[in-house]
């Protein structure tokens, strides 16, 4: 991947370097500033984009966002921007409550591991011993092998149900058991085992519902009650709660907005998220920063929220995927990070912690396009602090030369590739056939009826700017052999590699 020289990119655009900031306590942290607000840019970029945060909030129709930045394991900047409700002077603050979608999974995992540390649960024993309200279904071909918490937390248990639909304020809420069984008023399919336990990495919010059932049945208390005692209170996360539907009288809460920035989920102003463990956490930027601080500290030294050995276990990839026990993992050496994004319909969130330096980031937003805005904020913070291992890609238009016609054609996914090598692409890039098309402007990738532009980063490697891969970019490398012809292409993303073979050209007869 091309290397970006951030110092040259920024052209002296920083004001006060963050390293020059004085040490501050928790009560002072919101007054600190990190100079990223005028440095927003896309992940795939030309090197010339430098946008203002407020400008991009308006562009994407995101009324409010809060950002926390960590340095050496401590939050040194914490600030809100915009409004809790479009058209009103309701300022976003560090303690404003947001739905954070799948970031909930990291909090659930942290709670689960705390209970493991206390000897109340076990990561590697079959979870059937704790389940009281629901029985594990058989897997493919009658598979009844044990499923462990390690599998559930790392998305390797083999369950279906990727995620869940938002529930409108007027709609009934399903119970945990109704969600597991996929019966009304639940909006999802029944939980089923679609892979042999431990054989593949398949993202499953449904698996986290099983983890919730395990936690609650083992402890005899509701998830939120347990989280308040074992997670929120010890970490000072005073605004956080696992709550399907916060009441209309809840103070300092960010309202939901669609892609154009219009309020939705009326009259209350926010949807319901009854699937608590995978997506039902309501929290603030300050509270999430404390969670990231605690996980970084537990990994880096003993005496933290979690025993160091257990924190290291949490932050070690469970093959064949890219997840540890809860968070995603990416990068190497000084660039090794844990991270997770959250995306309910009208709320987006992102957390990140560097396991070497303790640097980190929290972003929460109350608009449907908050994830794209969040990517640009993350890029700006990374540039301003010169974080190592950034996954951004700078386009190279000069590389689009006369080779383009050689790349055009139909490609088929090669059979029997190793799940360990495919990694995240095994199930997240679930495509069998690709076509590479020539256009007046270059190349396009066509798959499942959708066409995406390909931008060159070298003479045979291209990036798909609008294809989302967590903590990465989707790149296509065309493999030219010694006889010059292109025999295959390689899809590369998030440490995974997936090969597609070029198909013979069909000759049409007269």
C-alpha positions, 0 to 999 in steps of 0.5 A: 500500500502506498505510504503517505507523508503526513507532514508533506500532506498537511503543509504546516496546517497544524496550530498547536501540537497536541504533545505541547498540551499540559496534563489535564484532569477529567473535569478539564478535559473538555476545554482541551483542543486537538487541531483536526477540525480543518483537516477532514478528508476522505480515506481515498484521496488526492492529497488536496482535500482539507475540509472544515468539520462544520462544513462536512456536517452540513454536507452530510446532513449530520446535526450533531457529533461528539469527538474524544481523542486519547493520548497515552491512555488518557482523554486529552480532548473532548468536545461536542459540535452541533445540535441534539435536534436539527433547527434547535439550539440544543448543543451537543456536549461530552455527556450527551447520550447517543445510541452507538449501535454495534459498539455495544458489542465491545461493552458487552464483551468487556462485561463478559470478560469481567465476569470471567475474571471474577470466576462467574463465567468461562470463555471455553466451556460450552454455553449450554450449561448456563442457558435456561430459557433457550436451547442451542439449535443443531448446526449443519449436518446435525452438528451438536459440538459445543459453542463457547463464549470465545466463539460468540464474542469473536463471531466464530460460533457459526450463527446467522443474523448479521444485524437487526432492524430499528424499531419505531417508537410506536412498534412493540418490542420483542423479548430476548426469547422472541428475538432468539426464536425469530417470532413476532414482534421480533423482525429477524429470522430465527437464530440458526447455526449455519457454519460448523462451530469455529470454522469460519468468521461470520459477523453475527449480532444474533450470536451476541443475543446468545451471549446476552442470554448466557450472561443473564441466565448465569447471573440471574439478573438483567444485562443492564443491571449487571453492566451498571454493577460490573462495568459502568460504575467501576469505570465511571460511565455514569450516563451509560445504559443498555436500554431498548427505548429511553423515555421521552423525558430523558435529558441531554439525548441526541435525536435521530435524523435521516440522511438529509438531516431531518428528524425521524422516529417521531414523536419521541425522536429516537428509535428502539433497539431491543437487541441490547447486547449487540446494539442497545447501548446508549452512552456518551463520548466521555463514557466511551472514552473511559471504556477505551482508556480502561481497555488500553490500560488493562492491555498495557499494564497490570492492575487494570479493569481486566487482568492483563493476561485476559486483556491480551486474550481479548486483543488477540485475533481469533482465527480465521477472522479479524476479531478478538473477543469483542473488538476488531483488530488491525495493524502491526507493531506500533500501529496495532489497534482495536476498533469497532464501528456502530451503525443503527439507522440514524446513529453512527459511532466509532471507537479505536485504541492503539495497544502500543501507545494508548492513543485512541478516538471516540466519535458519536453522531446523530445522523444517518451519514455519520459513518462517512463523516466519522471516517473523515474525522478519523483521517483528520485526527490521524493526520494531526497526530501522525498516527502510524499505520494509517490505511488511507490511500492516495490516488495516482492518476498517472498510473492509469496507462495503456494497461487498462484494456488488459484488465477488462473481463469476467472473473470467477472466485477461485474455489477452496481458498483458505479461510485463514488467508481470506480473513474478513473477505470470506463472508463479508465479500460474498461474491462469486462473479466479478466483471471489470469494465472499461469506461471513458474515465478508466475502470469499473468493477461490477458485482451483483448488478452494482458498478463501482469506480476503480481508482489507480494507486499503481500501474496494476493496483486499484482501490474502490473508494466507495466500498466500506471495509473496517479499518481498511480499503478494498483494493484490486490487484491485477496479476500479470504473468511473465507472458504478459497476460492477466490470469487473475485478480486479487482482492485485498482488504483488512489483511484478507486475500481473495483470488478471482480467476479470469474467464476465457473470452466468449467468442460469438459465432456469426 
